[in-house]
Amino acid sequence: MTVPGRRSSTFTRLLRHGFTDPSAAERLLDLPDMSSVRGDPVLLDALGAASDPDLALRGLVRLVEAQDPVERQTLLGTLVSAKPLRDRLIGVLGASEALGDHLARHPHDWHALVTYEAADLHPGVEEFERGLADATDPVTLRIAYRRCLLSIAARDVCGTTDVAQAAAELADLATATLRAALAIARTAAPADAAQCRLAVIAMGKCGGHELNYVSHVDVIFVGEPVEGADESKAMQAATRLASHLMRICSETTIEGTIWPVDANLRPEGRNGPLVRTLSSHLAYYQRWAKTWEFQALLKARPVAGDPMLGEEYVEAVSPLVWQAAERENFVADVQKMRRRVVDNIPVAEVHRELKLGPGGLRDVEFAVQLLQLVHGRSDATLHSGTTLKALQSLAAGGYVGRADAAQLDAAYRFLRAMEHRIQLYRLRRTHLVPEDEADLRRLGRSLGLRTDPVAELNKEWKRHASVVRRLHEKIFYRPLLDAVAQLAPGETRLSPKAAGQRLEALGYADPAAALRHLEALSSGVTRKAAIQRTLLPVLLGWFADSADPDAGLLGFRKVSDALGKTPWYLRLLRDEGAAAENLARVLSAGRLAPDLLLRAPEAVALLGDPEGLRPRGRDALEQEILAAVGRAETTEGGVASARGVRRRELFRTAAADLIGSYGTEDSPAEADPGALVDRVGKAVTDLNAATLAGALRAAVREQWDDTLPTRFAVIGMGRFGGHEQSYGSDADVLFVHEPREGVDDQEATRAANTVIAEMRRLLQLPTADPPLLIDVDLRPEGKSGPMVRTLASYEAYYRRWSLVWESQALLRAEPMAGDADLGRRFVELVDPLRYPAEGLGEDAVREIRRLKARMESERLPRGADPTLHTKLGRGGLSDVEWTVQLFQMQHGWAEPGLRTTRTRHALAAAHAAGLISTEDAQILDEAWVLATRVRNGVMLVRGRAGDTFPSDGRELGAVGRYLGYGPGRVGDMLDDYRRTTRRARAVVEELFYGA
């Protein structure tokens, strides 16, 4: 008798045995049908050992209730007396609700778990065929399939088989099921069966002998006519048989479904014929197949139908598989495949994805298959379709380090075990780790984690996923270092040929040179070499992820040669997580940033400072440069210091641009390309303005100490005045002066010209730093006019002679250096010219349009593609800027927002004022930003300015990567550019030309 308020002893025992709802469990055990085993301690222990004791008891009660009285006593008696049945049955019921449902519907199938013979421990295809032999239709096939699945699940959850053996048994059961389904289809259509030979080739996990509990079974069908039959009719008959086989397995009946049979890996996918002859298959693979299709054929295995035809198919395609690495586009295809495809996974699910998420199963499978394709052409021991067997062979051959292979093997087994148990619960195809606490508890307990199942599961999962996330470092790159290092006796290394093949497959154009660099960086017993050996596997992966891995590795060697003896360099790369990745991105993305870095390698320190890539403002730059000029003993020394600051800041800007465009493992790429463009434009403009201020100070000090006989100002024009400069932009300027009181005009002009000449000379002196060219062609009268004018001379000229194009050019005028008050008065002088009261007259508008049309026809370089020229081409920079400038000159007098030197700001103001629609403004802005980014990208990649896309394939690919296009997507980049600028040109035709 239980005292009121006190728990029963049964309740306490159930709680102690792991039941989460002891009250419900107690009620179930009190049912009459369970009376004979209610207090049996052996049964309670077995229930407590199940993954989910509550689920196991519910399933057991349903099974017992479904028996007739005699069978019920037999079941309960055997359950208590026979440990093998007890462990298997309770284990299955506690892990799989779906198999519990099956047993409740087919209560006699528990007998399938009683047998415990030696042959039952590891059944193969023959044993499963016997288990399915009585199936004559889709319904009985499903029942027999579930009965066989019961025994596989029982061995799995009891630990009789490991995860690899369970996966192999599932593949064998699938083989037997396909054979049974084909037999049913043949029986239903004997005339079709008599006309053709049909072979079923398993692909994917079924072909690899590593199937899940619930998975698509990938197949390819091969058909041939029997002797004397018409080929066309025979192939039609084979197609009907294959279609019927697929329906038998895939369709939902009163007993549910088995699994979908998927034939989409066949030539031409779902658009191709379901069944082909062997010769048709070969013709396709030899002419049209892509690299991924040969990768898929790694797992091809004949499983059903005509065995001779199946073997002929595998023998015929096998040589093609192992020649795939020699294909011309193999490297590009590999780079595309290596970039994980997670775009289709909802963001909320990425962290729960066991298969496709970061550190998931697909990572291991792809990496192993890639290494098989690279090295299997010369090593037949790698020709296995099973992931774990192939990984073992790769380790045995020295293609993967043994310790790394062991870690990956353990991680893969753990992740596959998680996947198996998740799917087993409801027999549903899923790769998502559950979020519900009860589901996680059951999953953790099923994997042997009993102390704190949920916490232990999450810890183990994260640990193994972390191993997989670093697998490219482990299995692609570490063996490359071993190939050039001194190994311990008995260790196996990659041969130079194999190392070269791997580097080539990973995108290195000169594998021999890459191996020499690796040897130079990592050989020896110094601390430097030891740190390099730790860093290089990671760096090699980042280099391979770029458009030019060779340049990245060479640049790293040069930087390391220059800084390797400094105590801080390798420590920075080793200890500052972002520094090494940032350096890899910068070195392999093009020529400009590495060239700037190699001229002063100590700038690498910027890459490890969280604030190091943030552009510095003009005031701070000007203060640093003027101080450097003031400290210098000579004029040349002062400007050399200023140019050194400019070089460092150009590197900072370029590095930030590249890293923002590429993204890193911890932070995604900048989503707003306009923000990248604006940052670069402002940073380079501020830097060039500060450099001009320093050169001006140096030129003045040389002859006049600190006071020039005339006030002097530098007015920025063009992209300089618009704060839209690129890395290679000249400084478009006007010079204005005003004689100081008591100074003769001629003396003042002579002094101003002397300063200008000295500034230009100093900024172009041959040094290791990039020059800053000063362009004064936008001055009144152009190249024929004086280099500098007084403010009064400008006023007289503009009042009498100014042309409409000069007023348009003045839209970008902004003071950049020198006398601030003089610069302000110059702006006040030109404002009425660039923003004329009441806007432009019709004649002026016609003249601007005429000038633009003339420029389009005369200035575009001969042979240039007008659809791809960023400056003068269709919908390019010139189109957008002239359209915006026309708005400014027509409406700037009335709309203050239009009075700006910056194109995007003026475009936004025009939209805000209702002068341009939202759609048209967005189209023009997108085209302008894209064209500007292309120009920036070309300069970063080639190291010299250009207004059109590079013709060299690797350089073009690098520009694509900068713009966010993955490997092999150069065509998409060009198509997108043409589409974007074509739309912009249509807007320009309407708004600028009035079409």
Secondary structure, DSSP 4 states (H G I P E B T S, - for coil): -PPTTS--HHHHHHHHTT-S-HHHHHHHHTSGGGGGGTT-HHHHHHHHHSS-HHHHHHHHHHHHHTS-HHHHHHHHHHHHH-HHHHHHHHHHHHH-HHHHHHHHHSGGGGGGGT---HHHHS--HHHHHHHHTT--SHHHHHHHHHHHHHHHHHHHHHTSS-HHHHHHHHHHHHHHHHHHHHHHHHHH-HHHHHHEEEEEEE-HHHHTT---SS--EEEEEEEEEPTTS-HHHHHHHHHHHHHHHHHHHHS-BTTB----EE-TTSTTGGGS-SEE-HHHHHHHHHHT--HHHHHHHTT-EEEEE-HHHHHHHHHHHHHHHTTGGGSTTHHHHHHHHHS---TTS-GGGGGGBSSSSTT-HHHHHHHHHHHHHHHTTT-GGG--SSHHHHHHHHHHTTSS-HHHHHHHHHHHHHHHHHHHHHHHHHT----BPP-SHHHHHHHHHHTT--SSHHHHHHHHHHHHHHHHHTHIIIIIIHHHHHHTSPPPTT-----HHHHHHHHHHTT-S-HHHHHHHHHHHH-SSSHHHHHHHHHHHHHHHHHHTSS-HHHHHHHHHHHHHHHTTSTTHHHHHHH-HHHHHHHHHHHHS-SHHHHHHHHSGGGGGGGGSTTTTSPPPHHHHHHHHHHHHHH-SSHHHHHHHHHHHHHHHHHHHHHHHHHHHH--SSSPPPS-HHHHHHHHHHHHHHHHHHHHHHHHHHHHHHHHTT--SEEEEEEE-HHHHTT---TT--EEEEEEEEEPTT--HHHHHHHHHHHHHHHHHHHHS-SSSPP--EE-TTSTTGGGS-SEEEHHHHHHHHHHT--HHHHHHGGG-EEEEE-HHHHHHHHHHHHHHHS-TT---HHHHHHHHHHHHHHHHHTSPTT--TTT-TTTSTTSHHHHHHHHHHHHHHHTTT-GGG--S-HHHHHHHHHHTTSS-HHHHHHHHHHHHHHHHHHHHHHHHHSS--SS--SSHHHHHHHHHHTT--TT-HHHHHHHHHHHHHHHHHHHHHHTS--
